[in-house]
Structures are given as C-alpha cells and as structure tokens.
C-alpha cells in the first residue's frame, strides 16, 4: 500500500484514550485519513509514500482546537484595552463594528486570524460573528477546519439591519453552507442572554436543531450579566437558558464564569459543552470559571482564545499555559489542571465540545490527518522529560514547524502554504489605520 504522506522520525503524542506516546513514531496518511500509527520499522521502505516528512526528532501531535473566537475582530486588536466588558463593548467595539465592519473587512480580519492560527498550530477553530458568509469564504481559502456561526443579536448588526430577521438570516446562512465543504460546519451563535430576548434564543435554538448544527452562546461571563438576568427573571443565566429549553448536547456555552453548583449540574445533565477562555476572562476582569468543577462533573471543556480584541492573540499554547497556571494560583493547589488535562482541553476535549471528536482531536487510525509538528531542537525546549509538560509550559506558537489539515500542508518548515502573507498583513494595516483615525 502506498500512502500520500508519511510523517516520521519524531515522538508521537496520540492523545488517544490511553494517552499513548510513541517514541520514533510513524504516522501514515492516505486520502486525508490516518491509516497507520506505530513505532518505526527498521526500514522506511515499509512505508511507501508520495511524500515523507522528517520530523527531525520533534513532537508530532494533533492540531490544536481553538473552540471559541471571533475571527474578524483581529482588526480591533488593541483598540480598546484595559476596560470593563460593558464599557469595552458598548462604547468601543459595537460602535467600531457599526462604522467599519462590512463583508470585505470581515474577509480581511478572518484571513489575518487564520494566518495567525496556522502559524501557531491551530487546525480547527470555532467562530461566531456577523456576515459569516464572508468568514466562511475566507476560511475555505486557507484550508483550515472550522465551525462557523452566524451571529444573532437583538439590534441592528452588520449584514442584518432589521433585527426581526436575525434568526431567519442565521438559518439561511446555515442552509447555504451545509454540505458545501467537509472542513466547514455551519452553526448559529446567539450573543448572550442579555442581548437576545427569550423569543430570539428559543427561535435560534430551534433553527439550529432543525438543521442539526451546533448552537453557541456566551453565558455567565460577568457578574453584571448574572445580576441583570437575576433581576429580570429571578434565576441565574444558566437556569434561565435551561427554562427556555436551549441547553442540550449540541449547545456550546462560552465562558460560564459566574455559575454555581446547580448550574453545573444542569449543564452536565443536558450534555452541553463549555469553552474556557482564561486570557480573555483575565483581561476583562470577568473572573475565574470553576473549570475543575466542570471536569469533575463530566462536562466536555474545550479551550478558546476568544477574539483578538479581548485577548490580544490567538496562540493556543499561551492559552494552555495561562489555563494551567491560573487555576493553580486561584485554588492554591499546584496539582489542579495538570499539563495532560489542559493539553486534552486544547485537542480532543475541544473536538468533543464541537461534536468533531470522532474525526479529529487525536492521532488514531481512521481519524482525519489534522497534525502539527513542533520543532524541539531549541534551548527553551531542552532537555525534555515529559512532552505534555513542555507543550503547556514551554512551547510557543512560533515553535510550530509544520501544519496539516486532512493531510494537506498549510505550513511547511515555518512557511505558510497557499496564502499571500504580505498582502494579508498590508490590508490589515491599512484597515487598522482607518479604524484608528475614526475612533
């Protein structure tokens, strides 16, 4: 049998249920699917291939899953830092979106974000924004895998000037993108319980359920949000959403910072997944989500960067490092959120939260070839005792050497494949200058 691509001469972190690590491993890919994973035979002739990739003793691992973000918002990176969430949104971000966000800006911001994510080892991302057709068009150009959601909000938004059509517009977007690309999963994203009415939330969830696609929502991100929902409805945001019937195993909840034990029980019983965004939560002083409690309850917990406007980068390696350390200092327990657990959040658990764990998130026979190679021949990665520890505490996005999605190279030897980097950066700089002049 001849394979399309063989990756060899590296240590393979499978992220399979046994967390197998294969020394001097070989990964064989054919038609985008992983067909063989094992320790290398003495003779590479046992692995005939169209191309053999030499990992040069580096780490071979699943591509990272960025489970929550807003890609076009990379154009707003650093625009309004060091502000509370409500002021940041209402006085800066929402007005900037009104003035500057159109389809071409969305494409430009999305290309910039995709470029940053590929360079730092992300192979799957989950997005929620407006004008999501333009996001999807741009993502398809890059070759990334993505869950892409049309945003829903109860006031005029880019591409949907009439809020009464917000759910209808989202459903139409999903219909256009279902079955278009094996790498794109359309979705519907309600911004939050305080920007979407109960009717909007239930109609959006119903539209997502009819189409069989994920439903996304920001929930319990800040104390202010929780106080507002409790003042209006007498219950927490999670209980409110549960009362509306929008929580189930195809609901992806982002943030979930201000939740109690009963909220966690509800989320676990409904099968909903949570995305933890520690850097964004820290920067906006939103608080610390009780992630160890989520995990003990059996809730799938992925990891996300959120958008660049509230993070300010899309590097999942720094997100892992932050997640692990934040919960140690917050709990006073250095054993909480160990490196293996956090690495799983950024790979297989994130894939599980997106409903993609049967296809990606680990290096196993039958799964798709979403794989990255880490260059470990560097001072800050030497010596190496436990690779999972290095991946969380020492590796940086810039250490990613190669990126493959379904076996197709998006990054080779630190060089982007198939994207005009200079043009993407030039357009982003031009748009940034316009935004700066009008802010």
GUPA-550739 format. One record per residue (C-alpha): x, y, z. Coordinates in nm, 4 decimals, always signed. Example, Ala and Ser with C-alpha at 12.3 -4.5 7.8 and 13.67 -1.06 7.14 Angstrom:
BEGIN
[r [+1.2300, -0.4500, +0.7800]],
[r [+1.3670, -0.1060, +0.7140]],
END
This chain:
BEGIN
[r [+0.0000, +0.0000, +0.0000]],
[r [+0.1259, +0.3467, -0.0913]],
[r [+0.0376, +0.6399, +0.1361]],
[r [+0.0018, +1.0012, +0.0330]],
[r [+0.2074, +1.1321, +0.3251]],
[r [+0.4206, +0.9704, +0.5919]],
[r [+0.5406, +1.1696, +0.8940]],
[r [+0.8329, +1.0036, +1.0704]],
[r [+1.1385, +1.0486, +1.2956]],
[r [+0.9546, +1.2141, +1.5836]],
[r [+0.7815, +1.1445, +1.9117]],
[r [+0.4073, +1.0962, +1.8511]],
[r [+0.1642, +1.2210, +2.1142]],
[r [-0.1525, +1.0418, +2.0131]],
[r [-0.3955, +1.1985, +2.2655]],
[r [-0.5861, +0.8708, +2.2391]],
[r [-0.7783, +0.7445, +2.5482]],
[r [-0.4645, +0.5765, +2.6817]],
[r [-0.2572, +0.8904, +2.6119]],
[r [-0.0051, +0.6750, +2.4262]],
[r [+0.3249, +0.8398, +2.3386]],
[r [+0.5125, +0.6625, +2.0612]],
[r [+0.8880, +0.7029, +2.0508]],
[r [+1.0344, +0.7220, +1.6999]],
[r [+0.6832, +0.7125, +1.5623]],
[r [+0.5388, +0.6985, +1.2138]],
[r [+0.2030, +0.8397, +1.1016]],
[r [+0.0743, +0.7356, +0.7579]],
[r [-0.1994, +0.9362, +0.5848]],
[r [-0.3991, +0.8403, +0.2761]],
[r [-0.6857, +1.0406, +0.1239]],
[r [-0.6744, +1.2688, +0.4267]],
[r [-0.7238, +0.9823, +0.6737]],
[r [-0.4755, +0.8399, +0.9244]],
[r [-0.4162, +0.4797, +0.8172]],
[r [-0.1240, +0.3744, +1.0322]],
[r [+0.0304, +0.4905, +1.3638]],
[r [+0.3196, +0.2953, +1.5139]],
[r [+0.6825, +0.2835, +1.6145]],
[r [+0.9014, +0.2988, +1.3066]],
[r [+1.0189, -0.0237, +1.1490]],
[r [+1.3915, -0.0504, +1.0889]],
[r [+1.3415, +0.0058, +0.7176]],
[r [+1.1426, +0.3078, +0.5922]],
[r [+1.0717, +0.1043, +0.2805]],
[r [+0.7868, -0.0401, +0.4871]],
[r [+0.6104, +0.2973, +0.4462]],
[r [+0.5940, +0.3782, +0.0736]],
[r [+0.4600, +0.7294, +0.0260]],
[r [+0.4218, +1.0152, -0.2154]],
[r [+0.5999, +1.2320, +0.0412]],
[r [+0.7901, +1.1528, +0.3586]],
[r [+0.8085, +1.4301, +0.6185]],
[r [+1.1093, +1.4146, +0.8508]],
[r [+1.0045, +1.5491, +1.1904]],
[r [+1.3739, +1.5737, +1.2906]],
[r [+1.3140, +1.4375, +1.6414]],
[r [+1.0370, +1.6881, +1.7059]],
[r [+0.6908, +1.6318, +1.8520]],
[r [+0.4150, +1.5017, +1.6249]],
[r [+0.0725, +1.5737, +1.7716]],
[r [-0.2897, +1.6533, +1.6850]],
[r [-0.3573, +2.0041, +1.5641]],
[r [-0.4948, +2.2399, +1.8274]],
[r [-0.8657, +2.3200, +1.8537]],
[r [-0.9486, +2.6843, +1.9287]],
[r [-1.3053, +2.6311, +2.0464]],
[r [-1.4208, +2.9924, +2.0763]],
[r [-1.3355, +3.3103, +1.8917]],
[r [-1.4452, +3.5954, +1.6679]],
[r [-1.2002, +3.5978, +1.3795]],
[r [-1.2866, +3.9295, +1.2093]],
[r [-1.2185, +4.1068, +1.5386]],
[r [-0.8458, +4.0681, +1.4834]],
[r [-0.8852, +4.4066, +1.3112]],
[r [-0.9664, +4.5508, +1.6565]],
[r [-0.6619, +4.4056, +1.8323]],
[r [-0.5516, +4.6572, +2.0973]],
[r [-0.8202, +4.9089, +2.0023]],
[r [-0.9724, +4.9475, +2.3491]],
[r [-0.7642, +4.7738, +2.6129]],
[r [-0.7896, +4.7851, +2.9932]],
[r [-1.1638, +4.8496, +3.0154]],
[r [-1.4597, +4.6721, +3.1794]],
[r [-1.6563, +4.4446, +2.9457]],
[r [-1.9696, +4.6625, +2.9297]],
[r [-1.7732, +4.9791, +2.8520]],
[r [-1.5445, +4.7910, +2.6119]],
[r [-1.8430, +4.6533, +2.4176]],
[r [-2.0896, +4.9415, +2.4265]],
[r [-1.8551, +5.2394, +2.3919]],
[r [-1.5857, +5.0990, +2.1665]],
[r [-1.6419, +4.7616, +1.9988]],
[r [-2.0082, +4.7931, +1.8965]],
[r [-1.9543, +5.1470, +1.7547]],
[r [-1.6396, +5.0332, +1.5704]],
[r [-1.8318, +4.7419, +1.4192]],
[r [-2.1057, +4.9787, +1.3041]],
[r [-1.8537, +5.2080, +1.1332]],
[r [-1.6060, +4.9605, +0.9898]],
[r [-1.7451, +4.6086, +0.9563]],
[r [-1.8589, +4.5060, +0.6099]],
[r [-1.8022, +4.1922, +0.4039]],
[r [-1.4590, +4.2959, +0.2810]],
[r [-1.3441, +4.3902, +0.6320]],
[r [-1.4714, +4.0576, +0.7634]],
[r [-1.2738, +3.8704, +0.4990]],
[r [-0.9606, +4.0715, +0.5792]],
[r [-0.9871, +4.0119, +0.9529]],
[r [-1.0617, +3.6443, +0.9033]],
[r [-0.7608, +3.5927, +0.6759]],
[r [-0.5411, +3.7649, +0.9337]],
[r [-0.6738, +3.5409, +1.2110]],
[r [-0.6359, +3.2252, +1.0028]],
[r [-0.2779, +3.3196, +0.9256]],
[r [-0.2008, +3.3678, +1.2954]],
[r [-0.3689, +3.0420, +1.3934]],
[r [-0.1957, +2.8319, +1.1300]],
[r [+0.1436, +2.9729, +1.2272]],
[r [+0.0777, +2.8757, +1.5907]],
[r [-0.0568, +2.5249, +1.5332]],
[r [-0.4353, +2.5599, +1.5329]],
[r [-0.6018, +2.3341, +1.2765]],
[r [-0.9648, +2.3754, +1.3881]],
[r [-1.1362, +2.6925, +1.5053]],
[r [-1.4854, +2.7833, +1.6179]],
[r [-1.6135, +3.1276, +1.5258]],
[r [-1.9202, +3.3375, +1.5905]],
[r [-1.9687, +3.6699, +1.4144]],
[r [-2.1744, +3.8672, +1.1654]],
[r [-2.1545, +3.8434, +0.7857]],
[r [-2.0440, +3.4860, +0.8419]],
[r [-2.0665, +3.4017, +0.4707]],
[r [-1.7610, +3.6217, +0.4241]],
[r [-1.5900, +3.4460, +0.7156]],
[r [-1.6610, +3.1069, +0.5600]],
[r [-1.5374, +3.2160, +0.2185]],
[r [-1.2083, +3.3330, +0.3708]],
[r [-1.1623, +3.0210, +0.5837]],
[r [-1.2158, +2.7929, +0.2849]],
[r [-0.9342, +2.9756, +0.1058]],
[r [-0.6943, +2.8966, +0.3916]],
[r [-0.7654, +2.5241, +0.4281]],
[r [-0.8441, +2.5376, +0.7995]],
[r [-1.1191, +2.3282, +0.9555]],
[r [-1.3858, +2.5388, +1.1261]],
[r [-1.7228, +2.5575, +1.2964]],
[r [-1.8575, +2.8921, +1.1784]],
[r [-2.1649, +3.0539, +1.3302]],
[r [-2.3761, +3.3424, +1.2085]],
[r [-2.4257, +3.5843, +1.4965]],
[r [-2.7700, +3.6705, +1.6300]],
[r [-2.8397, +3.9817, +1.8378]],
[r [-3.1495, +4.1929, +1.9061]],
[r [-3.0397, +4.5160, +1.7465]],
[r [-2.9133, +4.6152, +1.4007]],
[r [-2.5927, +4.4301, +1.3177]],
[r [-2.3568, +4.4156, +1.0201]],
[r [-2.5412, +4.2398, +0.7396]],
[r [-2.8725, +4.2288, +0.9303]],
[r [-3.0066, +4.5825, +0.9632]],
[r [-3.3515, +4.4575, +1.0664]],
[r [-3.3262, +4.2676, +1.3982]],
[r [-3.6573, +4.0948, +1.3328]],
[r [-3.4740, +3.8939, +1.0634]],
[r [-3.1806, +3.7916, +1.2820]],
[r [-3.2763, +3.4261, +1.3248]],
[r [-3.4016, +3.3957, +0.9694]],
[r [-3.0716, +3.5320, +0.8376]],
[r [-2.8806, +3.2816, +1.0507]],
[r [-3.0932, +2.9914, +0.9272]],
[r [-3.0406, +3.1000, +0.5663]],
[r [-2.6656, +3.1123, +0.6233]],
[r [-2.6680, +2.7581, +0.7652]],
[r [-2.8668, +2.6343, +0.4666]],
[r [-2.6154, +2.7863, +0.2257]],
[r [-2.3154, +2.6234, +0.3943]],
[r [-2.4392, +2.2802, +0.4911]],
[r [-2.2588, +2.0127, +0.2886]],
[r [-2.0520, +2.2675, +0.0954]],
[r [-1.7161, +2.1668, +0.2410]],
[r [-1.6060, +1.8727, +0.4524]],
[r [-1.3993, +2.1194, +0.6559]],
[r [-1.6791, +2.3680, +0.7349]],
[r [-1.9578, +2.3112, +0.9884]],
[r [-2.2131, +2.5953, +0.9938]],
[r [-2.3636, +2.6992, +1.3251]],
[r [-2.5825, +2.9625, +1.4927]],
[r [-2.4484, +3.1911, +1.7650]],
[r [-2.6679, +3.3962, +1.9990]],
[r [-2.4518, +3.6650, +2.1528]],
[r [-2.5839, +3.6367, +2.5097]],
[r [-2.8956, +3.6194, +2.7275]],
[r [-2.8781, +3.9970, +2.7816]],
[r [-2.8576, +4.0922, +2.4111]],
[r [-3.1063, +3.8323, +2.2861]],
[r [-3.4654, +3.8071, +2.4067]],
[r [-3.6189, +3.4809, +2.5209]],
[r [-3.8004, +3.4596, +2.1889]],
[r [-3.4808, +3.5114, +1.9935]],
[r [-3.2966, +3.2490, +2.1971]],
[r [-3.5652, +2.9851, +2.1531]],
[r [-3.6157, +3.0569, +1.7829]],
[r [-3.2405, +3.0475, +1.7171]],
[r [-3.2035, +2.7199, +1.9048]],
[r [-3.4983, +2.5724, +1.7149]],
[r [-3.3424, +2.6764, +1.3834]],
[r [-3.0125, +2.5155, +1.4816]],
[r [-3.1903, +2.1982, +1.5942]],
[r [-3.3862, +2.1706, +1.2692]],
[r [-3.0614, +2.1936, +1.0742]],
[r [-2.8764, +1.9626, +1.3143]],
[r [-2.5966, +2.2145, +1.3728]],
[r [-2.4309, +2.3452, +1.6916]],
[r [-2.5866, +2.6324, +1.8857]],
[r [-2.3432, +2.8709, +2.0564]],
[r [-2.3982, +3.1319, +2.3265]],
[r [-2.1964, +3.3454, +2.5704]],
[r [-2.3230, +3.2645, +2.9202]],
[r [-2.2474, +3.3989, +3.2686]],
[r [-1.9354, +3.5801, +3.1540]],
[r [-1.9559, +3.8604, +3.4105]],
[r [-2.1085, +3.9284, +3.7500]],
[r [-2.3005, +4.2181, +3.5916]],
[r [-2.4655, +3.9804, +3.3434]],
[r [-2.5702, +3.7452, +3.6218]],
[r [-2.7118, +4.0290, +3.8306]],
[r [-2.9075, +4.1590, +3.5313]],
[r [-3.0594, +3.8215, +3.4458]],
[r [-3.1426, +3.7511, +3.8101]],
[r [-3.3063, +4.0945, +3.8432]],
[r [-3.5197, +4.0320, +3.5346]],
[r [-3.6034, +3.6630, +3.5744]],
[r [-3.5158, +3.5711, +3.9316]],
[r [-3.2708, +3.2976, +3.8303]],
[r [-2.9155, +3.2571, +3.7002]],
[r [-2.8333, +3.2788, +3.3274]],
[r [-2.7816, +2.9008, +3.3083]],
[r [-3.1145, +2.8274, +3.4778]],
[r [-3.2808, +3.0847, +3.2525]],
[r [-3.1472, +2.9155, +2.9388]],
[r [-3.2484, +2.5782, +3.0768]],
[r [-3.6009, +2.7077, +3.1399]],
[r [-3.6097, +2.8141, +2.7736]],
[r [-3.5032, +2.4649, +2.6662]],
[r [-3.1934, +2.5704, +2.4728]],
[r [-2.9396, +2.3593, +2.6629]],
[r [-2.8641, +2.0167, +2.5163]],
[r [-2.5762, +1.8157, +2.3748]],
[r [-2.5479, +2.0425, +2.0703]],
[r [-2.5205, +2.3618, +2.2773]],
[r [-2.1780, +2.5149, +2.3231]],
[r [-2.1544, +2.7523, +2.6198]],
[r [-1.8682, +3.0021, +2.6252]],
[r [-1.7184, +3.1439, +2.9468]],
[r [-1.9548, +3.0185, +3.2238]],
[r [-1.7575, +3.2138, +3.4833]],
[r [-2.0353, +3.3008, +3.7274]],
[r [-2.2050, +2.9658, +3.7815]],
[r [-2.2974, +2.7723, +4.0956]],
[r [-2.3208, +2.4018, +4.1744]],
[r [-2.6778, +2.3756, +4.0474]],
[r [-2.5829, +2.5470, +3.7202]],
[r [-2.3018, +2.2946, +3.6754]],
[r [-2.5392, +2.0063, +3.7485]],
[r [-2.7818, +2.1378, +3.4857]],
[r [-2.5119, +2.1772, +3.2204]],
[r [-2.3820, +1.8272, +3.2899]],
[r [-2.7288, +1.6706, +3.2789]],
[r [-2.8121, +1.8418, +2.9495]],
[r [-2.4864, +1.7289, +2.7884]],
[r [-2.3812, +2.0825, +2.6985]],
[r [-2.0133, +2.1627, +2.6448]],
[r [-1.8214, +2.4619, +2.7828]],
[r [-1.5370, +2.6628, +2.6340]],
[r [-1.2910, +2.8141, +2.8811]],
[r [-1.1305, +3.1437, +2.7728]],
[r [-0.8881, +3.2276, +3.0539]],
[r [-0.6857, +3.5070, +2.8935]],
[r [-0.9943, +3.6983, +2.7818]],
[r [-1.1602, +3.6466, +3.1199]],
[r [-0.8481, +3.7740, +3.2969]],
[r [-0.8015, +4.0743, +3.0702]],
[r [-1.1623, +4.1881, +3.1110]],
[r [-1.1567, +4.1019, +3.4842]],
[r [-1.4584, +3.8787, +3.4262]],
[r [-1.3462, +3.6269, +3.6871]],
[r [-1.2251, +3.2689, +3.7036]],
[r [-1.4502, +2.9924, +3.5742]],
[r [-1.4708, +2.6829, +3.8001]],
[r [-1.3188, +2.4585, +3.5349]],
[r [-1.2032, +2.1821, +3.7720]],
[r [-1.5658, +2.1503, +3.8869]],
[r [-1.6828, +2.1274, +3.5256]],
[r [-1.4388, +1.8475, +3.4578]],
[r [-1.5346, +1.6587, +3.7749]],
[r [-1.8983, +1.6829, +3.6639]],
[r [-1.8110, +1.5172, +3.3330]],
[r [-1.8758, +1.8237, +3.1183]],
[r [-1.6680, +1.8419, +2.7980]],
[r [-1.4471, +2.1504, +2.8378]],
[r [-1.2569, +2.2975, +2.5470]],
[r [-1.0187, +2.5884, +2.5374]],
[r [-1.0545, +2.9078, +2.3364]],
[r [-0.8727, +3.2336, +2.2870]],
[r [-1.1863, +3.4451, +2.2326]],
[r [-1.1346, +3.7288, +1.9850]],
[r [-0.8181, +3.9341, +1.9479]],
[r [-0.9944, +4.2427, +2.0776]],
[r [-1.0204, +4.0860, +2.4223]],
[r [-0.7146, +3.8645, +2.4336]],
[r [-0.4926, +4.0002, +2.2105]],
[r [-0.3579, +3.6904, +2.0391]],
[r [-0.4760, +3.3568, +1.9005]],
[r [-0.1868, +3.1445, +2.0275]],
[r [-0.3330, +2.8324, +2.1891]],
[r [-0.0007, +2.7476, +2.3524]],
[r [-0.0100, +3.0641, +2.5627]],
[r [-0.3756, +2.9884, +2.6349]],
[r [-0.2814, +2.6442, +2.7688]],
[r [-0.0052, +2.7897, +2.9849]],
[r [-0.2428, +3.0504, +3.1241]],
[r [-0.5208, +2.7985, +3.1911]],
[r [-0.2942, +2.5683, +3.3865]],
[r [-0.1351, +2.8402, +3.5998]],
[r [-0.4485, +3.0474, +3.6611]],
[r [-0.6315, +2.7630, +3.8313]],
[r [-0.3322, +2.6653, +4.0405]],
[r [-0.2941, +3.0118, +4.1894]],
[r [-0.6690, +3.0619, +4.2234]],
[r [-0.7217, +2.7322, +4.4057]],
[r [-0.3926, +2.7265, +4.5931]],
[r [-0.3409, +2.3734, +4.4633]],
[r [-0.0417, +2.3148, +4.2304]],
[r [-0.1835, +1.9800, +4.1187]],
[r [-0.5025, +2.1287, +3.9711]],
[r [-0.5306, +2.1443, +3.5906]],
[r [-0.2186, +1.9416, +3.5210]],
[r [-0.0467, +1.9603, +3.1842]],
[r [-0.2073, +1.6455, +3.0440]],
[r [-0.5575, +1.7661, +3.1292]],
[r [-0.5004, +2.1086, +2.9768]],
[r [-0.3464, +1.9598, +2.6616]],
[r [-0.6574, +1.7444, +2.6238]],
[r [-0.8736, +2.0574, +2.6543]],
[r [-0.6857, +2.2095, +2.3602]],
[r [-0.7236, +1.8972, +2.1449]],
[r [-0.9594, +1.6042, +2.1991]],
[r [-1.1881, +1.7741, +2.4528]],
[r [-1.2261, +2.0788, +2.2332]],
[r [-1.3087, +1.8474, +1.9440]],
[r [-1.5652, +1.6722, +2.1641]],
[r [-1.7289, +2.0022, +2.2530]],
[r [-1.7627, +2.0839, +1.8832]],
[r [-1.9021, +1.7388, +1.8028]],
[r [-1.5937, +1.6513, +1.5977]],
[r [-1.4160, +1.4067, +1.8283]],
[r [-1.4882, +1.1100, +1.6009]],
[r [-1.2964, +1.2868, +1.3249]],
[r [-1.0190, +1.4908, +1.4881]],
[r [-0.8503, +1.5716, +1.8190]],
[r [-0.6210, +1.2696, +1.8413]],
[r [-0.3860, +1.0716, +1.6200]],
[r [-0.5707, +0.7449, +1.5728]],
[r [-0.6357, +0.5173, +1.2777]],
[r [-0.9498, +0.6272, +1.0956]],
[r [-0.9354, +0.9875, +1.2066]],
[r [-0.8515, +1.2747, +0.9732]],
[r [-0.4941, +1.3897, +0.9327]],
[r [-0.5023, +1.7166, +1.1284]],
[r [-0.1468, +1.7099, +1.2610]],
[r [+0.1256, +1.9525, +1.3648]],
[r [+0.4995, +1.9130, +1.4178]],
[r [+0.6838, +2.1018, +1.6922]],
[r [+1.0493, +2.1915, +1.6432]],
[r [+1.2074, +2.0896, +1.9751]],
[r [+1.5700, +2.1496, +1.8799]],
[r [+1.5782, +2.4742, +2.0770]],
[r [+1.7255, +2.5903, +2.4084]],
[r [+1.3897, +2.6559, +2.5778]],
[r [+1.2748, +2.3014, +2.4974]],
[r [+1.5907, +2.1227, +2.6117]],
[r [+1.6055, +1.8857, +2.7940]],
[r [+1.2616, +1.7254, +2.7672]],
[r [+1.1332, +1.4846, +3.0329]],
[r [+0.7562, +1.4947, +2.9774]],
[r [+0.6464, +1.6232, +2.6379]],
[r [+0.2978, +1.7168, +2.7598]],
[r [+0.4545, +1.9401, +3.0243]],
[r [+0.6692, +2.1187, +2.7675]],
[r [+0.3689, +2.1671, +2.5389]],
[r [+0.1771, +2.3501, +2.8103]],
[r [+0.4544, +2.5355, +2.9944]],
[r [+0.7397, +2.5884, +2.7474]],
[r [+0.6315, +2.5621, +2.3826]],
[r [+0.5318, +2.8799, +2.1995]],
[r [+0.3263, +2.9134, +1.8843]],
[r [+0.6396, +3.0106, +1.6940]],
[r [+0.7809, +2.6626, +1.7643]],
[r [+0.5286, +2.5042, +1.5283]],
[r [+0.7158, +2.3901, +1.2175]],
[r [+0.4511, +2.2109, +1.0083]],
[r [+0.0710, +2.2080, +0.9981]],
[r [-0.1525, +1.9627, +0.8120]],
[r [-0.5316, +1.9530, +0.7795]],
[r [-0.6690, +1.6327, +0.6300]],
[r [-0.3112, +1.5607, +0.5291]],
[r [-0.2787, +1.8833, +0.3282]],
[r [+0.0109, +2.1091, +0.4280]],
[r [-0.0817, +2.4583, +0.5454]],
[r [+0.2615, +2.5284, +0.6971]],
[r [+0.5919, +2.3706, +0.5927]],
[r [+0.9206, +2.4481, +0.7653]],
[r [+0.7645, +2.7600, +0.9229]],
[r [+0.6497, +2.8861, +0.5805]],
[r [+0.2808, +2.9401, +0.5031]],
[r [+0.1473, +2.7395, +0.2085]],
[r [-0.1092, +2.8923, -0.0271]],
[r [-0.1589, +3.2315, +0.1382]],
[r [-0.0113, +3.5674, +0.0399]],
[r [+0.1206, +3.6763, +0.3781]],
[r [+0.2395, +4.0213, +0.2691]],
[r [-0.0950, +4.1077, +0.1113]],
[r [-0.2895, +3.9920, +0.4179]],
[r [-0.0733, +4.1989, +0.6521]],
[r [-0.0788, +4.5056, +0.4283]],
[r [-0.4584, +4.5065, +0.4084]],
[r [-0.4926, +4.4630, +0.7837]],
[r [-0.2553, +4.7547, +0.8453]],
[r [-0.4474, +4.9768, +0.6050]],
[r [-0.7779, +4.8967, +0.7708]],
[r [-0.6245, +4.9462, +1.1143]],
[r [-0.5128, +5.2951, +1.0157]],
[r [-0.8693, +5.3835, +0.9118]],
[r [-1.0132, +5.2467, +1.2355]],
[r [-0.7576, +5.4403, +1.4409]],
[r [-0.8379, +5.7671, +1.2666]],
[r [-1.2107, +5.7369, +1.3353]],
[r [-1.2012, +5.6001, +1.6910]],
END
